[in-house]
Amino acid sequence: MRILFAPDSFKGSLSSKRVSEIMWRAFQEVDAQVEAIVKPMADGGEGTLEALAKATEHEKVTFDCTGPLGEKSKSWYLALDATRAVIEGANIAGLPLVPPGKRNPDHTTTYGIGEAIQHALDRGHRDLMIAIGGSSTNDGGLGMLQALGMKTLDNNGQQVGKFGIDVANIERIDLSSIDPRLAETTIRIASDVDNPLTGPRGASHIYAHQKGATKEQIVSYDQSLHTYGKLIEEAIGQSLIDYPGSGAAGGLGFAFLAIGAKLESGAKLVAEAIQLREAVQNADYVITGEGQSDEQTLYGKAPGHVAELAQQYGKPALLLSGGIDGEFEQLNQLFTSCFSIVPGPKSLEECLENAEDYLFQATKQVARLILN
């Protein structure tokens, strides 16, 4: 029997690669002869590079950059060939890179993501896939655009800083010195959200709290990002503030749209890169998973996309999740069966600490059901 393991990460505890390994080990303990196809998944957030590195031929490219707090840092991206490269925003300016006590979007920046793009352009890459989920930022892509050459001036004509707090000080924008190589570069943005830049469903109101913003900051950011967005709209002659996905990664989606990038489903882009469709066709069962499942799993999340492909080819798709919130009937629209790996009421700390064991034991029970 051939089993495809294509889980997302269990956020805060296990990478998608590690989840795949644990699932496979559980099946092997039940039947050592089981054949596995391992395709760790991601949807544009943390773990995207790791998932692609597991499943594609690549060169790991390291470079110096600015970290999320403005510190000197090192990061890496994947060169798939001379033309194509994959950059992960969470690997450069992700929330896990900022200590909990320092999480405040006033003091984080996307500048390093712009430096990564510059580095890839210097190497000759002109086809970029950039995963932008999981950011620690709410700067509307200010830092990233500055690294690419945008000038942002305050009311004294002075260049403003590159952090979230500096967005409110921008009075004028000059895009004339933006890197000209961007015009000849295809940039596809892997994202899993459709929020606009501002408003009740915008970047600040929906996501800034988890990045350390207070209620007062959220209101202030929504206003300053709207003003900033209008300045950029005027400069490029396009209306992008309300474009679905412009609010992704604290408004980084908006900044990429402004330089001609296309926003696409992160799960679909990753699935395409790792040839997931072919793997589904060759499997007898498809097993996926994630840290928390609800109705949003059905819309753009990695496990939902895996299950869609399984449904297309008539393959049973099983979901193992750290927690299931909502109605099973909704999830059963795509998944043949859904399982929570947590054995009874547990605190979040217990779940994170014992995630490997819980996942192994739950997967082993699924394996016994399928293989015996």
N, C-alpha and C positions, 0 to 999 in steps of 0.2 A: 504494500500500500504506500502511496506517495502523499506526503503531507506538506503543504505549503505553510510556512510560518512567516507572516507579514505583519507584525505588530508595530504600533507607534511606541514611543517611550512612555514610561510611567513617570510623569513629571515629578521631579523632586526626589526620585529614588532610583530608577533604573533606566538606562538608555535603551533604545529600540534594539540595538545589537545584543545587549545583555538579556533583554526579555526573550529574544529569539533563541539564544543559547540555552536559557533555562527551560523554555518550552520543549526544545528538542531533547534535552537531557531527560526530561520527565517522560517523554514518549519512548525513548530508548530504554528506560528502566522497565517499562511495561513490555516492550518488544524490541530487542536489539536489532532486528532485521528491518525495522521501519525505514523507509527512504524519505529523507527530508530535503525540501527546497527552502533555503533560508534567504528571505528578502526583507530585512528590516526596513520599516517605512518611516516617513516623516511628512509633515504637511507645510513645511516652510519655516518652522521654528527650530528650537534647540534640537540638535541631533541630525539635522538634514545632511551635513557633510559626512557624518559617521555612517549614515545609511547608504549614501552614494559610494563612499569609499569601500564599503563591504561588497558592493555589487557591480562596480565598474572598474575598468582599467583607468589608471590616473597617475598623475604626479602630485605629490604633496608639496605645495609651495609655501614656504615660511617668509614672513616679512615683518619689519618693524612698523608699529602703528601707535596711535593714541588710544588708550583704553577708555572705558565709559566715564571715568572720573577725571579724564584729562591727563592721566599718568602715561609715562612711556611704557609700551607693552609690546608683546610679540603675538602674532596670530598666524593663521594659515588658511589657505583655500585649496581647491582642487583644480588642476589643469587636466582636462579630459583629453585634449590634443592641442595642436598649435593654435587653434582658433577659439576653442571653447573652454570656459572656466566657470567654476561654481564658487560663489562666496556666501558665507552664512553670517548674517548680522548678529545673531546671538553669540557667535564665537568671538565677536569683536566688541560689541556693546550690549551684551545680554544681561538680563536681570541677575542670573546666578553669579556673574562676575563682580557684582556690587555687594559688599557685606550688608546684612540686614540693617545694621545701625546707621548706614550711610545712604540708604535708599531715599532719594529725594530728586525728582526730575529737574529741579533748579540747577543741580550740579552734575548732570550727566549730558553726554554729547554723542552724536553720530559721526563725529569727525573721522574716526578711524575707518568707518565704512567707505567714506570717500577716498581715503588713502589706499584702501584695498583695491578699489576700482582703478585708481591711478597706477598702482603696481601692476595690475593685470593688463592695463592698456600699454604700459611700458614694455611688457613682454610680448606684445603683439596680439593679444586676445581681443577679438572683436565680436564675440558671441558670448554674452554673460548671462548666467542664471544666478539671481541673488535671492536668497531666502531671508525674509525680514522679520519673521515672528520672534517673540520672546525678548523684545528689547527692554532696556532699563530707562528708555528716553521718552520725552514728550516735547521734543524740540522742533517738530515739523520738518525734520530733515535739514535744519539750519546748518549744523556742523558738517554734514555730508556735502551739501552744496558749496559751503565755503572751501572745503578741501578740494573741490573740483573747479574752483575759481570764481564763485559768485562773490560780489562785494555787497556788504550790508552795512549801511551807515546810520548813525544816530542823528539827532537834531543838531549836533555840532559838526556833522560831516566826518565824524570819526568812526572807524571800523568797530563794530560791536563784537563781543566775545562769541564763543562757539557753544555755549551751554544753554540749557532750557530757559534759565532766568533771563537770558539776553534777548529772547524773542520779543519781549515787550518793549525793548528799546529801539527797535528798527523803524526808521522813518523813510528810508529809501533803499531800493535794491537795484543793482547793476549786474546784469547777466552777460554783458558784452565780453567778459574775459573768461567765460566758462570754457572748459577744455574742448577744443574743436574736434578732437577725436571721437567725442560722444556722438557726433552727427553721423559717423560711419559705423557705429556700434549698435548691435541688437541687444537690448537688455530686457530680459523677461524676469518679472518679479513673482516669486513664489509666496503667496499669502493665503490665509484661510479665513479672512474676515471681509465684510462688505460695508463697514462703517464709513460714513463721511468724515471729513476732517473736523468739523465743528457741529455744534447743536447737541440735542439730548442724546443722540446715538453716536456722537463724535468721539474722537480719540481721548479727549480729556475726561468727559463724563463717564465713559464706559471702562477705560483701562488705566487712567492715571493713578487711581487709588492704590492699585496693587503695586505700583512703582514708588509708593511712598508719599503721594500728594495728599494734602489736607483738603477739606471741602472748600476752603477759601482759595487755595491754589488752583483747584479744578475750575472754579468759576473764572479766575484770572486767566488761566491758560486758554480756556475756550474763547475768551475775548481777544487775547493777544494773537492766537493762532488765526483767528478770523481776519484780523487786520493784516497780518503777515501774508496770509493766503491771498487776500485781495491785491496786495502789492505785486505778488508773483503773477497772479492772473492778468493784471494790467501789463506786466512786462512781456508776457508770452502771447497775450491775446486769446486766451482760452479760459473757460470756466471749469474749474476742477475741484473746488471746495466740496461740492455735494456729490462728486463722482464716487460710486461704490468702491470701497477699498482705499480711498484717499486717507482715511484715518488709521490705516494699519500701522503698527509699530510706532505709535505716538506721532503720526503724521508723516512718517518716512515714505509711506505710499504716495502721498501728495507730492513730495519732492521728486520722487522718481517719475511720476506722471509728467511733471513739469519739464523734465529733460527727455521726454519721448519714450520712456519705458512702457511696457505693457504689463498690467497686472493679470496674473493667471492663478488658477487653483494650484496651491502648493502641492497638494496630494497628487494631482494629475501630473504635474511636472516631474515630481520624484518618481512616480510610477512609470512614466515614460522613460526616464533615464535608466531605471533598473530593470526595464523590460518585464514589468509585473504581469502584463496581460498574457504573455507567453507562459509565464510560470503558473498562472491560474489555469490555463488550458491544460497544462500537463499534470495537474494535481487531482487527487481524489477528494481531499478535504482541504479547506482553507481556514486557517486559524489566525486571528488577529487580536489586538488588545490595546488598551490605553489605561491611563491612570484614573480617569473619571468619565463616565458615559451618561449622556442624556439625549434629548431630542436633537441637540446641536451636532451630535455624532453623525447624524444623517446628512448634514449639510456642510460639505467641504472638509470634514475631518478625515484623517488618513484611514481609520478603520471603516468609515462609511464608504470611502472610495474603493477599498479592497472588497467590501461586500457587494458593491455595485458590479464590479467585474465578475465576482463569483456568480452572482445572479444571472448575468448575461450568458454564462457558459454552463449554467445548471449545476454548479458545484455548491455543496453545503458550506456555509460560512459560519464559523463559531466565534463569538466574542468573549474574551476573558478580560474583565475590567477590575480595577482597584475599587470601584464603587459604581453603582448604577442608581441614578436619580431620575425618577419619572416612571412612566408606564412601559412595561415590557412589550406591550402590543405595538407601540410606536417603533421600537427597535426591531421587532420581528418583521417589520416591513422589508428589511434588508437582511437581517441575520436569522439564520435557521434557529439558533439557540444562543442565549446570553447568560453568562455566569459571572457572579462577583467572587473574587478570590478570597475575600476576607471571611474568616470563620467566626461569625458571631460579632456582637458589638465590641468595637475596639476604638481606642483613641487614635487620632491622627498620628501621634508620635509612635504608637505601637505599629500602625500600618506601615509607616515609612521604615521603621527599624527592621521589620520582619517581612518586607515586601518580597524578597527572594524566596523565602520559605513558603509564604502564602501562595505565591505564583506557582512554585514547583508542585506543591501538594494539590492545588486545584487543577493544574494541567494534567497531572497524573491521573486524577479521577476521570477527566475527559478522555484521556488516552485509553483507560480501561473500558470505557463505554464504547469507543470506536473500534478498538483492536481485538477485544475478546468476544 
